[in-house]
Amino acid sequence: SQEFPNAGKREARNLRAGRMRDVEGANLGAQRAAVRRDIAIAWLEAHYAERGRDALQRLAKQFELQIQAVGAGIARGRQTAAESFMLRHALEQANDRVIEQERMVARSRIMLASLIGEEAKRPLGDPPDTSRFAHAREDLLAQLGEHPQLRVLDQRENLARAEVELARSMRRTDWMLEVGYGQRRPYFDNMLTVMISFDLPWQTERRQDRDIASRLAELEQARAMREDARRRHEAEVRGWLADFDAAGRRIERSERVLLPLARERREAALAAYQGARGELGPVLEAERAITETELGLLQALTERAKAWASLNFLYSHE
């Protein structure tokens, strides 16, 4: 037997098969884009976590040097044991923060290893320039239609449209040719049969029309989902741009205003302490203030880098 579907149905089936292939291709592109973006974010988080650990280790090292100096001062009678205990307490607090930061470094490396495997154990190189994008800023919204997830929904809408055409082709008649040979001897003569059959699409309003209406509803649903996703992704891009700009302003303030002020405060407190006009407490607070400002700068750098990675690796062709 051989079925001979009408030309419209054959074309609709071929179209549906092509649309299904396009959907799978778009899904693959979206997954690749997401993996590249996740790798970039994980790498940047690991990099800035290590820089934060280094800043805290420098603070602990500074306290160790001051403890040695205070020990010599106590021996000469110039400083008290209370100042030594104060420094030791500050050192232990700094070491405790180093341990916590090392945990964050380890977790960031584990996350990176889940994406790239054993390569995550290698030392990290220099970070990319996260202050600017690889493409024009205005293109981020202008090219929103190239978003990998929107491309998937575009292909799903095309697939739903192909399903509508296939449902409509069911209204047209197909036919089938069947040839049979029956070997029935010795009791009966052998028999050759030829049968031609064709569909009778009657009561289409209860069968084919309902199927078409169902497919049209699915098409409208696909369009609505695509529009909803477009709005959400546009808001997402605008949010990342806001994060990028805000982090950039914080970085500029930290480098231009906050860090110089913290360093000047430390110099003033240290000069007063060395000149016997001040106490040790302000010196320790000034040292902590520098480290906290550096950590705040690293946090802003991390936020800007994550927004940069989300935007720079937004489209699958990047």
Secondary structure as GFF3:
##gff-version 3
##sequence-region A 1 318
A	DSSP	beta_strand	2	4	.	.	.	ID=ss1
A	DSSP	alpha_helix	7	75	.	.	.	ID=ss2
A	DSSP	alpha_helix	81	116	.	.	.	ID=ss3
A	DSSP	three_ten_helix	117	121	.	.	.	ID=ss4
A	DSSP	alpha_helix	139	142	.	.	.	ID=ss5
A	DSSP	three_ten_helix	144	146	.	.	.	ID=ss6
A	DSSP	alpha_helix	148	169	.	.	.	ID=ss7
A	DSSP	beta_strand	175	182	.	.	.	ID=ss8
A	DSSP	beta_strand	191	198	.	.	.	ID=ss9
A	DSSP	alpha_helix	208	253	.	.	.	ID=ss10
A	DSSP	pi_helix	254	258	.	.	.	ID=ss11
A	DSSP	alpha_helix	259	274	.	.	.	ID=ss12
A	DSSP	alpha_helix	280	312	.	.	.	ID=ss13
###
